[in-house]
Amino acid sequence: MNHWFGTRHGFTINPEIVTIGAGIVYGLATGVKAFTNPGDAILIQQPVYYPFRDVIEKNDREFINSQLKYEEGKYSIDFEDFEQKIIDHDVKVFILCNPHNPVGRVWTKDELTQMADICLKHDVVIMCDEIHCDIVYPGHKTTNFMTLDRKYHDNLVLYLSPSKTFNVAGFQPSNIVIPNAELRKKYRDANNAAAYSNASLMGMEAVKACYTLGEEWVDEMLEYLNGNMLYMKDFVKENFPKATFVEPEGTYLIWVDFSGYGFSDEELEHIMVEEAKLWLDSGKIFGPETAQFERFNIACPRATVVKAMEQLKEAMDNHIKWKK
């Protein structure tokens, strides 16, 4: 693990500050229970991976949203709103996604530092999900939270896993890095309260194999994935003139805005599922503001991406023609 993160990301980890978990979402839920009490406020930035909200509300915590700004097909952070929400609701924990799922942003060092400064100022624990950190496109590089100033490590809980990079999520591998001894004890106590003590043998072996033998495979995978992304980008631009392809900086997920077509939410879903025969993630599960978006997964053979795009074009063309 240290060879992987040392050579590809520029930091190493003391094994003593790592706790093994049963997958990232389990780890997030454990952190919610460890660092907050029922009724406490936890902040996320929608549109974001929908289990973030689930682990907040299903554990009787208050969900607070600082909506990402969407302007001209690109997302950014509303820092003024971010801090004000923390103040107004006495937020205890911020769950951060970097690179961001589904909008594909790879947050810059300046953006991360500004968020970290606000959280440090208001004593907010940062639970940072970096499971897509290996998957970035040319011209971009993940700034891992562990590479920031060490003063930010004191309120950091970092979630790492080879699950997305190597498609081994079924083994539920996760490594939760907690530099602060007090937070680490709270997390481990919550972990023990759930009667979780040992990861699966297959999961541990998967982590070891991925991080020691997988470098060449990952490099080839990233090149192939970039080809899929560029193909879909061109296809959307040429065939869906009223849609906006939100070009990703990282992750294998593509976020497309179909609001320009004027479909109702139900109509858009009908087109995708019943007419195009595509099983996508509707934007509405990431927050009500993005019900006209769809999330595509391009971590698949190029032929699958081509087939999906052709089916979508036929469905959209037919639907628009029928409406006329």
N, C-alpha and C positions, 0 to 999 in steps of 0.2 A: 504493500500500500504506500509506504513512504517513497519507494523508488518511483512509483507512478506519479504521485503528486509532486514529488521533488523535481522530476525531470520535465513534466508537462505543465505544471502549475506554479512552481517556484516556492513551495513550502513543504515542510515535513511536520509530522504529528507525533507527539509523545504518546505511546500506546496506553499509558496510565490514565490519560484523560478521555479515552474512547470507551463508549458503552455499546455493546452489540444489541440491535433491535430486531423486531420481526416486521421489517418493511418500514417505509417512510411514513405512511399515513398512521400506522400504529404508533410510531415514534412521535409524531406530531400530537396525537391524542394524549400520549403519556406526558409530553411536555406541558400541554394545557392543564392537565390535572396536577402536575408537579409545581408549576410556577404561578398558578392562579387559584382563586376560590370561586365557588358558584356565585354568579352575579357580576364578576369582574369583567371588564371590557378588554377585548382583543381586537386588534386592527389588522385588516388585510387590504389589498389594492385590487379591486375588481376592474376588468374581468380577469379572474385568476382561477387556477385549478380548483374545481368546485368542492373537493373534500376539505379544503381549508375552512370553508364556512361550516361544513358538517361537523368537524371536530370541535368547533366553537359552540354551536347551538345545541348539539346533542349531549354536550357536557354542561349544559345550563350556564354558559357564559354569554356575555353580551357581544354580539357581532357588530363591529364598527367598520365602515367602508370609507376609504379615501380613494375615490375613483381616479384611475389613470386618465390623463388628458389625451384625447384623440383628435389630432389635427392633421389634415392633408395626408392621411394614410399612415401616420406615425404616432407612436405612444410616448408620453413623457410623464414625469411625476409632478404633481401639484404640491410643492413643498409647503406652501402656506396652508393649504387645506390639511395636509398630512400632520403638521404640528398642531394646528388648531383642534383637530379631532382628538389628538392625544391629550391636550389640555382640557377640552370640554368634557371628555368622558373618563378622565383619569385612567387612561389605557395602561395596562400592565405588561402586555406582550404584543409584539408586532411579528407577524408571520410573513417573511419575505421570500419571493421566488426569483432566483437568479441562476441561469437565464430564465426568462419569464415564460410561463405556460399559461395562456395560449398565444400571447401577442408577439413572442419571439425576441423581445428586447434582451440584449446583454448589457446590463447596467454598467456604466463607466465608473472609474475610480472616484471621480468627482461626485457622481450621483450617490454612490454607496456611502461615501464619506459624509455627505450632507445629511443623509438619512441617519447614519450612525451618530452624528453629532446631536441631532434632535433627540434620538432615543437615549443617549448618554445623559443629556441635559435633564430629561424627565424620568430617568431611572426606569426605562422600558427594556425588558428582555427581548432580544432579537432572536427568533427562531428562523434560521436561514436554510432554505431548501436549495441545495446546489446539485441535484441529481442529474441535471442536463449540462453540467459544467464542461464536459468533454466535447459536446456537440455544438460547434460554432462554425460559421461560414467564413470564407476568405475575406480578409480585411477586418476581422473581429477577433477578440481574445477575451476570455472570461477573466474578470478580476475577482479572484476568490477572496472571501471575507478574511481568511487567515493571513492574507498578504497586506492587509491594512495595518495602520498603527496599532500596536499592542494594547493601547488603552481601550480599544473597542472590544477586546477579547473578553473583558470581565463580565459583560452582559450578553455574551454570544453563546448560542446553542446551534451548532452547525450539523446539518444532515447531509451525509454523503452515501452514495451507493453506486455500484456498477450496473444497477438494474436497467437503466435506460440505454446506456452506452452499449451494453453487451446483450440486451434482451434476455436478462435472467431474473426478471421481476417475480417469476413464479417461485423462485427459491427464497424470496423475501429477505434478501440481504440488506443490511443497513448498518452504518457506523455513525453514531451520534457523538460528536466531538464537543466537549464542554470544558474549556480551560479553567473556569471558576470552580473552586472546590466546593463551595456552598451550593451552587446551582447543580453541580454534578451529583452531590449527595441527595438533593431533593429529587432529581430525575431517577436515580437508582432506587430510591425508596419507593417511588411511584411504580417503577418497573417491577420491583419485588412484590408490591401489593397486587399486581396483576398476575402473580405467580409465574412470571417469565424470567428464566435464568440462563438458558442456553439456546444459542441459535442452532438450526439444523446442521448436521454434519455436511450435507450436500451444499447448503448455503455457504458455509465457511470455505469449503473447497472451491466453490464457484468464485468467490471473491479472490481467493489466492490465485487461481488459474487466470482469471481475467486480468488482474493487475500485474502479473508476472510474465504472461505469454501473449497478451492481446494487442501489443502496440502496433505491429504491422497491420493486423486486421482492422484496427480502428482507423488508421490512416487511409486505408483503401475504402473503408465504409464511408468516411467523411467525403471523399472525392465522389463516390457514387451518389451519396445523398445530395450533394451540391448539384449534381446533374439533374436529379429528380426535381429539385427546387426550381432550377432555371427553366426546365421544360414546362413545369406548371405555371410559372410566372408568365412565360411567353404565351402559353395557351389562354390563360385568363385574359391577358391584355388584348389578344387578337379576337377572341370569341365572346367575351362577356364585357362589352364596353361600359356598361353601367355598374359593374362590380369593381371593388378595390382590393387588390392583392396586397396585403400588409407584408411587405418583404421582411422575412425573419433574419435576425442577426445570429440566432442560435436556436436549438431544438430541432426535432424532425417534424414539427407540427406547423401547419399552414393555416393562417387566419384570414378569411375572406369576407369582405363586407358586401352584402347583396342589397343593401337598403336602397340603392339607386333605382331599383326596379319597381318599387312601390307595392311589392307583395305584402299581404298580411302575414303575420307570423305563422298562422296555420297553413296558408297557401305555400309559403316557402318550404315548410317541412313536408308537405304533400309532394312537392316537386322532387325534393331530395330522396325521400324514402320510396314513395309509390311510383313515381315516374322515372327518375334516374336510377333507382334501385341502389342507392348508396346509403350505407350506414355510417353517418357522420355524428359528430357531437354538435348539437345545436348550440348556438351562442347564448341562448336563454338560460342554460344551466350555469353559465359563468356570471350571470347577473342580468337584471331586466333591461339594462341599457343596450345590451348587445344581442337581442333576440333576432336581429336580422343578419347575424354573422353565422358562419359555419367553420368548424375546425376539422381540417383534413390531416390524416397521418400519412406521410410519404416515406416512412421507413419500410419499404417494400420493393419488389422488383419493378423496374421501369415499365414493364408491360402492364402491370396493375394500375399504375398512375395513368398511362395512356388510355387504358380501357375505361377507367373512371371518368376521365375528362371527356371522352367521346360520348359516353352515356349521358353525362350531364349536359353536354351541348345539344344532343338530340332532344332531351327532355325540355330544356329551356326553350329551344326553337319551337317545338311543338306547342308548348304551353302558351307562349306569347302569341303564336298564330291562332290558337283556339280562342284566346281572349278577344282577339280582334273580330 
